[in-house]
């Protein structure tokens, strides 16, 4: 196998791994709301708006492999990351509660899960978006050669 073909296979695998993470995060989000009956807050909905389209966007870049998919996926992932960061800062009370957009309905600081003392739903979202962005930047760097 030529070096070019091997690089192409590795890039496809990297994109596929990113798609798997996006799909798992999407299914996890749907599990929390539809199976566990955790009502999403306004910030959760904004994060979902950034996350859910990535399943389709990344899948379209897989068959055939299209390195330009990063240009479409990265802005959504970054917007989701900033929303998740804001949500975490609000959740940990670094940002005052008066600045929370969840004035009606479900509170943005509602505690549904707390694994190991730090893994909350907003933290899972931040970690997920961080991983997605890291993989997309890695793919962008590898394909810009």
C-alpha positions as semicolon CSV with decimal commas, in nm:
position;residue;x (nm);y (nm);z (nm)
1;X;0,000;0,000;0,000
2;X;0,137;0,340;-0,093
3;X;0,200;0,606;0,168
4;X;-0,071;0,827;0,015
5;X;-0,330;0,547;0,039
6;X;-0,230;0,476;0,398
7;X;-0,268;0,845;0,491
8;X;-0,606;0,851;0,321
9;X;-0,718;0,543;0,518
10;X;-0,596;0,698;0,843
11;X;-0,780;1,023;0,770
12;X;-1,099;0,832;0,692
13;X;-1,060;0,639;1,019
14;X;-1,013;0,964;1,210
15;X;-1,328;1,109;1,057
16;X;-1,516;0,786;1,130
17;X;-1,402;0,798;1,495
18;X;-1,526;1,157;1,517
19;X;-1,860;1,048;1,370
20;X;-1,883;0,764;1,626
21;X;-1,828;1,012;1,912
22;X;-2,086;1,253;1,770
23;X;-2,336;0,971;1,726
24;X;-2,275;0,838;2,078
25;X;-2,320;1,189;2,222
26;X;-2,643;1,232;2,025
27;X;-2,778;0,896;2,142
28;X;-2,673;0,977;2,499
29;X;-2,859;1,307;2,482
30;X;-3,170;1,134;2,350
31;X;-3,137;0,864;2,617
32;X;-3,127;1,123;2,896
33;X;-3,436;1,302;2,767
34;X;-3,652;1,017;2,636
35;X;-3,557;0,717;2,851
36;X;-3,449;0,881;3,176
37;X;-3,710;1,159;3,130
38;X;-3,461;1,440;3,210
39;X;-3,610;1,756;3,064
40;X;-3,346;1,956;2,873
41;X;-3,294;2,321;2,962
42;X;-3,253;2,604;2,712
43;X;-2,873;2,569;2,705
44;X;-2,906;2,193;2,650
45;X;-3,125;2,266;2,348
46;X;-2,865;2,506;2,205
47;X;-2,598;2,239;2,246
48;X;-2,823;1,985;2,075
49;X;-2,875;2,228;1,786
50;X;-2,497;2,225;1,738
51;X;-2,455;1,849;1,795
52;X;-2,737;1,675;1,608
53;X;-2,654;1,803;1,255
54;X;-2,296;1,683;1,299
55;X;-2,418;1,322;1,271
56;X;-2,534;1,386;0,916
57;X;-2,260;1,632;0,818
58;X;-1,978;1,397;0,923
59;X;-2,150;1,095;0,767
60;X;-2,168;1,273;0,430
61;X;-1,794;1,333;0,449
62;X;-1,724;0,963;0,493
63;X;-1,863;0,823;0,165
64;X;-1,657;0,920;-0,028
65;X;-1,405;1,080;0,205
66;X;-1,421;1,458;0,175
67;X;-1,170;1,661;0,374
68;X;-1,385;1,973;0,332
69;X;-1,636;1,833;0,581
70;X;-1,419;1,977;0,857
71;X;-1,500;2,328;0,730
72;X;-1,871;2,262;0,786
73;X;-1,845;2,066;1,111
74;X;-1,594;2,278;1,301
75;X;-1,806;2,595;1,339
76;X;-2,095;2,393;1,484
77;X;-1,864;2,207;1,721
78;X;-1,701;2,530;1,840
79;X;-2,040;2,697;1,895
80;X;-2,150;2,389;2,094
81;X;-1,827;2,399;2,296
82;X;-1,875;2,765;2,394
83;X;-2,237;2,696;2,491
84;X;-2,126;2,395;2,697
85;X;-1,852;2,605;2,863
86;X;-2,105;2,874;2,956
87;X;-2,339;2,604;3,085
88;X;-2,063;2,457;3,303
89;X;-1,966;2,798;3,442
90;X;-2,330;2,864;3,524
91;X;-2,372;2,515;3,670
92;X;-2,070;2,555;3,898
93;X;-2,195;2,900;4,006
94;X;-1,898;3,090;3,861
95;X;-2,148;3,290;3,655
96;X;-2,425;3,438;3,871
97;X;-2,767;3,279;3,845
98;X;-2,915;3,613;3,733
99;X;-2,735;3,567;3,400
100;X;-2,887;3,229;3,327
101;X;-3,111;3,215;3,020
102;X;-3,330;2,950;3,181
103;X;-3,569;3,186;3,359
104;X;-3,874;2,978;3,267
105;X;-3,911;2,603;3,251
106;X;-3,625;2,373;3,345
107;X;-3,338;2,536;3,533
108;X;-2,997;2,534;3,365
109;X;-2,849;2,424;3,697
110;X;-3,083;2,128;3,755
111;X;-2,880;1,837;3,895
112;X;-2,975;1,515;3,723
113;X;-2,652;1,316;3,750
114;X;-2,324;1,370;3,931
115;X;-2,076;1,089;3,872
116;X;-1,748;1,088;4,064
117;X;-1,825;1,435;4,199
118;X;-1,761;1,617;3,869
119;X;-1,922;1,436;3,575
120;X;-2,250;1,615;3,517
121;X;-2,453;1,637;3,198
122;X;-2,306;1,982;3,114
123;X;-1,954;1,847;3,179
124;X;-2,019;1,543;2,956
125;X;-2,123;1,785;2,681
126;X;-1,810;1,997;2,726
127;X;-1,587;1,689;2,718
128;X;-1,768;1,558;2,410
129;X;-1,736;1,883;2,218
130;X;-1,371;1,914;2,327
131;X;-1,296;1,568;2,188
132;X;-1,483;1,639;1,865
133;X;-1,300;1,969;1,812
134;X;-0,963;1,810;1,886
135;X;-1,024;1,533;1,632
136;X;-1,151;1,780;1,371
137;X;-0,846;2,005;1,415
138;X;-0,620;1,702;1,390
139;X;-0,793;1,596;1,071
140;X;-0,772;1,951;0,932
141;X;-0,397;1,959;1,004
142;X;-0,342;1,617;0,845
143;X;-0,536;1,699;0,528
144;X;-0,391;2,046;0,472
145;X;-0,051;1,900;0,375
